Amino acid sequence: MELVTRPHVENFIKWSKDRPQVLVMTADLTNSCEVGRWRDTYPDRFITAGMAEQNMLSVAAGLAREGFIPWLHTFAVFLYRRPYDQLAMSIAYPNLPVRLVGFLPGIVTPGGVTHQAIEDVAILRATPNMTILETGDATEVESVLDVTEEVDGPVYIRMLRGVLPRLFPTDQPMKLGQSRQLSVGDDLTLVTSGLMTEQAMKACQVLKSRGLNVNHVHVSTLKPFGDDLLMQALGQSKKIITMENHTIVGGLGSAVAEYIADEGLGAKVIRLGLRDTYAHGASTKYLMREYELDSAALLKAVERELNVDLHIDREELDAVSLETRDNKVNAESL
């Protein structure tokens, strides 16, 4: 499995070269959000707002009205929680083409509750005119830039950073409103997003060795939600598991449950995610295990729902590896 170090850095520089309308704004988190080299390459198109996110979103709205396309880079939580009124009234309401690039989504930070965007999808799904995208690997980090050009209004991106696996081939980029079929099976349907997909792929390998076949679908467009592939997968199973780096309220699991209810499909939806709780500060690996968001938690859910004992211990699961990370870049650091 190929590993890519900071795929957004150079890719964004190359992508912006012939797009003079693209500006970058940051809130005192330039290198932390991988645009330090972008600033050095295009200094006349770079604006630092300091730690004043409400002002940054207001300025971005004004720039968008003048024909620019502002790309705001900061930690995800600082794009919607503090400046929500500016986001809703100055950007979403007039449907302006502002790109909100949110790093460290969910619990991928040791910063604790002040830095963990665990309800961002819920809040922005409820905000009219918002498009929500979530990257799951290096290929999607690189291709999400092109996806935004299909959207006239605001776009919120749950962006991954650091050393990332390439789960999807480069000739299969992210596409707006199009999910990915990762495995086919009729024992149950599994829907994942973001970094949860890597955990799910690992678990699916073990399940296959036990004779269980999972219909696994990866979703990168969280709003607008749904495409033919995903809807077909949801309609063919009576047991559906969703897995997200987010609270189970209002995110991917809720979107799936809403569709099941609207269509009267009569399926059971098991939502794996944070369960009405804040997470404390620690490593991502520890938090995912502590709050039951890792591949082991998924296997337990499958055993429970299918009423089987797969006799899988953590040692066997740890032996299954899609890739081997190195320590050259600490994606969890602030």
Secondary structure as UniProt FT lines:
FT   STRAND          3..5
FT   HELIX           7..16
FT   TURN            17..18
FT   TURN            20..21
FT   STRAND          22..26
FT   HELIX           31..33
FT   HELIX           36..41
FT   HELIX           43..45
FT   STRAND          46..48
FT   HELIX           53..65
FT   TURN            66..67
FT   STRAND          69..75
FT   HELIX           77..80
FT   TURN            81..83
FT   HELIX           84..86
FT   HELIX           87..92
FT   TURN            93..95
FT   STRAND          99..103
FT   TURN            106..107
FT   TURN            110..111
FT   HELIX           112..114
FT   HELIX           120..125
FT   TURN            128..129
FT   STRAND          131..134
FT   HELIX           138..148
FT   TURN            149..150
FT   STRAND          155..159
FT   STRAND          163..165
FT   TURN            170..171
FT   TURN            176..177
FT   STRAND          180..183
FT   STRAND          188..193
FT   TURN            194..195
FT   HELIX           196..209
FT   TURN            210..211
FT   STRAND          214..219
FT   STRAND          221..223
FT   HELIX           228..235
FT   STRAND          239..247
FT   HELIX           252..263
FT   STRAND          268..274
FT   HELIX           284..290
FT   TURN            291..292
FT   HELIX           295..306
FT   HELIX           314..319
FT   TURN            331..332
//
